[in-house]
Amino acid sequence: MLRKIIYVIVMVCFTAAVSFSQDKTEKVSTQTDKQKVTVVIPSATVDEKTNLIEGRVSLVYDGDTISVTTKDGAIYSIWLKSIDAPESKQNYAKKARKMLADLIEGKEVKVIIYKKDMYDRYIGTVYYNGQDVGLRQIEAGMAWHFKQFIYEQTAEERRIYAQAEQKARSEKAGLWEDSKPVAPWEFRSGKKSKETTLNETAATVENTSNPTTSDDASKTTNQTNKSERTYILGPRGGCYYVSESGRKVYVKDKSLCVKQ
């Protein structure tokens, strides 16, 4: 009788030990699987409806904007996060678009969404075959590292993107063949290089007998720009307008908001 009792106790302990071992193995396997997913999709809790888009690239607008069509027929406009490619009227715009189209048009991609902008575009990192497509554009010299929004990147991402652009610059890849390429955000805002501004100023002074005419024209242009902007009064009383790059620009003259 004692032997039977001992045998039963031994069997119970053995079964419990095997069960614990299996549970531990399953937990380790699950954790490993999660780690593998994290490498591809850098998010611990991915909400597929808002943070992850998977589908086919149905259209490439330019060097940094695409459309992705999912299996359920939904179409999303995506701006590749942390890069800025030449605008349509700039040099290398067509080449940048072709580079992106050759790489992913008609292909299945994954997009890790960061946010949605004022133009209803989703801003996110696009992956094709595990490769960061935006980074590929920078490496090929077909886009700038969009440093205006580097705070949206991790320290490691900033380092990799910055190094990729520096390498493309030093190798004169793509748009860096141009000795003085104009950044897209400067092109959109109408900014000019100091050299261009000085040359234009010299030409104006040389071809006019009234120096004040140039100043008056400058003031008129500034007033026109102000009148074309839409000024918004913030909840805390700040007055601002949204630039073409999507950034809030606050102004001291709050009367501009009152007039709206």
Secondary structure, DSSP 8 states (H G I E B T S, - for coil): -HHHHHHHHHHHHHHHHHHHHHHHHHHHHHHHHHHHHHHHS--SS--TTTTEEEEEEEEE-SSSEEEEE-TTS-EEEEEETTEE---TTSTTHHHHHHHHHHHHTTSEEEEEEEEE-TTS-EEEEEEETTEEHHHHHHHTTSSEE-GGGGGGS-HHHHHHHHHHHHHHHHTT-GGGGSSS---HHHHHHT---HHHHHHHHHHHHHT-S-HHHHHHHHHHHHHHHHHHS--EE-TTS-EEEE-TTS-EEEES-THHHHT-
